Amino acid sequence: MAATRILTTHTGSLPRPPDLISVLQAQARGDDIDAALLERRIAEEVVAIVRRQVACGIDIVNDGEMSKYSYNTYVKDRLTGFTRTGTPRYIVTAGSEDYPEFFERGGRARAAFLVPVCEGPIAYDGHAALERDCANLRNALAGMDVAGAFLSAASPGVIARFIENRYYPSHEAYLFALADAMKTEYDAIYQAGFLLQIDCPDMTGKRDIPGLAPGTDYLRLHVDALNRAVRDIPPEAMRLHLCWGNYEGPHHRDTPLRNLLEPLFTARPAALVIEGANPRHGHEWTVFRDIPLPAERTIVTGVLDTTTNFIEHPDYVALRLEQLASVIGRERVTAGTDCGFATSAASSLVDPAIAWGKLAAMVEGARIASDRLW
């Protein structure tokens, strides 16, 4: 069916209620929790968040990641080989060495958090949690009129980036072990009838990776691992989310999008979810003038910045969408957000009520752009 308007979606995480955040935090710390209560609250909030997305006018909805404390470290409870509680680590945001006083003042460079470590062989052991996520979203969609629904999953590369390897002999061995294990989750999401979104902030540039052989093409290695994991899923059933870090900061060392596109075009997911609203990447729709988007590809472009409490004007949203459509074609544009509104449950930089105001502006902006484009 030919497209008749620009659809709207978002990147995954939405604000959770305070009581659910508290329990998810306790679970992430490894504290004893009331598991039955947590399961009930997750199911209730998935229903509520789907209804709120539909009421807002969002076309392609999800579960808001209500069951996950963090978009990446949730896998510690779904894969063997990881410690369940974690060890202290410190966030040093990219670019902080150039503007140390800014990061000192904001306290972001020294925010301690716990992450697990890999200390044994990896295998998938999260079938019950995965089935719960699929069932909760399926139940919440009953009677809802939506264009589609998606579930997010961490890429092999982002897990390898954030969870230290102390078991495998090299980064590559660790990465492909993760790919083989996470294939179970990716396949199950597709088989459940949902669009699979794979979160890939690891693909925005090489970092210092222990165990990575000198001269290794980091990005192509990570694309190869992802392709191995999703080899049995049709490209049109997947989207790949890029991110340079969902934080307010200079971002002056971000790798330009144009430097990433050639290897990214070899990744199997047909849709790229890219940033397009924040001041560091808002111009990059112009890249597709020089590097044509392959015919089978589509773009979910960020029209909302998820790190500020400004509510974008609908006309601004429409302008962003029309600019990209003028280059790649209106049928290949979907409106989205730069990143999630709560990549970990307690980390939202945007007031929850304002987040919904921003999403409403996106919906209205997509309507304005569609009226002009069709």
N, C-alpha and C positions, 0 to 999 in steps of 0.2 A: 504494500500500500504506500502510495506516495505521501511524503510528509506535507502537511498543510500548515504547520506552525513550528516554532522552536520549543522543544520540550525543556522541562526544568528538572534538576536533580540536586544532589549535594555530594559531599565527599565521604560521609560516613558517620562520624561521631556527632551526637547532638547532646545538649545539656541534660544531665541526669538529675533527679530530685535528691535533696540532701540526705535523706535517710538511706537511699540506695548507695550513694557515694560512700557513706560511712562503712557500710557492710562490705562493699567492694574493696575499700582500703584495708579493712581488717583481713579479708581473704588474701589480698596481695602480700600482706606482712606475714602470713602464715598463722594468724591467730585462729583460735577456735571460734566458729560461727554457727548460727542456726541455719543449716543447709536448706531445710525445708522452707524457712522464711525467705531466704534469698531466692530460691527457685520461684516462689509465689510472686515476690515483688518484681522479679525480672519479667515474668509472663504478663503481669498487670501493666508494667511500664511499656512493654513492646506494643500492647494494644493501644495504650494512650498515645504513644509517640507516632504510631502509624496514623491514627485518627487525626492527630494534630497536623501532620504533614499533608494529609488529604484536604483538611479544612483550609490549610494555607494555600493550596493549589499546586503543590509539588507533584509532578507527574511520575517520576521514578523514585520510589521511596525505599526505606530500609528499616531495620530494627533500632536505629540510633546507636548501635553498639552498647545497648543497655547491659549486656551480660559481661562486658569486658572492662577491667580497670584501665588497661592500656592497649592501644591498637597493635602493639608488637609483643610485649612480654606476657600477654595472655597465654602464649604457647607453652609456657613453663608447666601449665596444668594439662596440656594436651600431648606433650611429647615426653618420652622417657629420656634419661640422660642428663636432665637438668636438676639443679638444686631447686627446692620448692620455695625457699624463703628469700635467698639472695644475699649479696654482700654489698657494703657501702660503696657507692661510686659518686663522683662529682661531675656535674654538668659544666663543661667549658664550651660555651657557644662559639661557633665559628666566627672569627673576626674579633673576638674579645681582646686579643693581644694588641690590636690596633687602637682600641678605644677602651682601655681598662677602667677609666674612671666612670664611664657610663654603666658598665656592667657591675662595678662595685656598688654604685648608687642604687641600681635596681635589684641587687642581690641575686641575679640570675646565674652568675658564674659560679656560685658556691652552694647551690641548692642540692643538698644531699638526697639521694634516693637509692632504693634497693633494686638491684637487678640480679636475676639468677646467673649461674654459670653452667657451662656444659662440662660435665665430669664423667660421662659414660656414653655408650652407644645410643644413638637416636632412633626411635621408632614412634609411630603414631599410636597414642593411647587415649585419645580424647573423643571417642565415638559418641559417648553419652552426651557430652556437652555440645558437640556439633549437631547431633540429632535434636537436642533441645532447642538450639538456635533456629534450626530450620522449621521445627514444629511451631515455635512461638510466632515466627513471622508468618507462616502459612495461616495460622489461626487468626492472627490480627488482620490479615488481608481479606478475610471472609466478608463479603458484602461491600467491599471497598472498590471504587472505580479508579483504577490506576493504569498508567501506561506500561509499568514494569516495576519490578522489585529486585533489589540487589543485596548481597551480603559481602562484607569485606573480609579479607584474610591477609596476613602478613606474608610478604615475599620471602623466599629463602635468603636473599641477600640482606634484607633489613634485620632478620633474626640474627644472621651471622655478624652484622655490624654492631648490634646492641647487646648481644649475649656472648660473653667471652668464651672462647674455646680453650679448654684445658685437657682435651682428650684426643682429638684427631691430629694427625701429624702435620697437616697444612690447612690453610684457609680453604683451598680448593676442595680437599676431602671433606671438610666440615660443611661447606656450602652444598655440595652434591648429596651428602647424607640428609641435609635438611630438605632439599628438593624432593628426594625420594619419599621422605616421610610426609611432607606437606601435600604431596599429590593426593593423598587420601582425602584431605579436607577440601581441596579444590574440586576434585571429581564429585564429591558428595553435594557440594553447593550447586554445581551445574545439574547433577542428576535430580536434585530436588526442584528444579524448575526456576531457579533464580539466576540472575546475572551475577557473575563473579567479578568483584573488584579486588585487584591485587595491589596492596600498598607498597610502593617501591621507592621510598626516599633514598635507598642505597644507590639508585641509578643516576643521581644528579652530580656525581663526581667522585673520584677516588679519594679515599682517606688513608691514613696510616693504618694498615691492616697487619697485625701480627700473623706470621706464617704465609704471607703472600710472596711468591717468588719474584725477585727483581725482573722488571721488564714485562710482567704479566699485563695484558690488556684487561684491566679491572672491569670496565663496563661490559665488554663483550663476554667475559667470563660469567658475569651475573645474568646477562640476557640468556646465555646458553643454559644456565641452571634453571632459570624460569621456564624456558621453552621445554626443557626435559620434564618439568613437573606438570605442565599443562598440555602435553602433547596429545591427549585424548579429548580435549575440549575444543569445540569449534571457535574460531577467532571472534565471530560476531557475538558469542555468549560471554565475552570477557572485556574488561576495561582495565587499563594500567594507570595507576595514579602516581604521578611524579610529585616530589616535594623537596624544597630546599631548606626545610625547617620551619615549623609553625610557631615562630616567635617574633616578637618585635625587636628589631636590631638592624644594624647597618646592611647586612647581606651583600656587602660589596665584594665578597670573594665567591659569590655564587657562580657556578659554571654556566655560561650562556646556553640557552636552549638550543641554539643552532649547532653547538658543538656536540650535542647529544643525539640529534635526530637520526643520523645515519644508522648507528647501531640500534636505536630504539625501533626503527622501522623494520628491523628483523625480528623483533619480539612478536609472539603470536597474537596477543590481544589486539582486537581491531580498533578499539577506542583508546585514545590517550586523554587522561584527565590532567590538565595542566593549569598552572597559576596564570591569572590574567588580570587581577585587580590590584595587587599591591604595587607600590611604586618601583620596585626593582624589576618586576617582570611584566608590567602592564603593557609594554611596547612590543612584546615578543610575538604578537599575532603577525607582525610584519615579516617575520622570518619565513613564513610560508609563501611569500612573494618570490623568494630566491630558492627555496627548497620545497618543491611541490609536494603536497600531501598525497601519498599513494591512493589510488582510486578506491581501495577497499577500506580505507581508514576514515574515522570520524574523530571529532574533538569535543570533549567536554571542557569548556573554558571557564575558568574562575571569573566571576563577575562580582564576588563579595570577598573582601579581605577579612579573614577570620582572626586577626590579631588586634583589631581596633574596634572601638565602640561607635564610630561613625556609621550611620545608616545610609547606604548608597542611594542616591536619587534614582528612581526608575528610568529617567531619561539617560542617566549615565550608564545604567545597565543596558538599555537598548542600544546606545552608541557602541558599547563594547561588542555586543553581539553582531551588530550590523557591520562593523569593521572587519571582524573575522569572516563573516558570511561573504563579504565582497571579494575575499581572496580564495576561500576554499569551497564556497557554495552554501546556500542556506540550509539545504537538506542534511548537511554534515556537521551542523553546529547544535550543541546542547548547552544550556546554561547551567552552571554549577558554582561551587565555592572553591576558593584557593586550597583549603584544607578542611579538617574537621573543626567543630567548635569546642571539642573537648577530647584531644588526642589521648589524654589520660583523664580519668573521670573527674579529678579535682583540679585540672590544670587550665580550665577555660579562661581566656583573657577577655572574653566578651560576656557582658551581663546576659543571663539567659533570656530575659524579656527582649533585650535588644537583638539578640541572635534571631529571634522569630520576626522582629521588625525588619531585619536585613533580608531574611528569606522571603517575606511578603513583598519587599521591594524588588527582589529578583523575579518573582512571579509576574508582577506588574510590568517590569521592564521587558520581559520576554514577550508579553502580550503586545506591548507597544511595537517592539521590533517585528514581531510576526505580522501585525497589521500593515507595516510598511513594506515588508519583504514579499508578501503574498497578495 
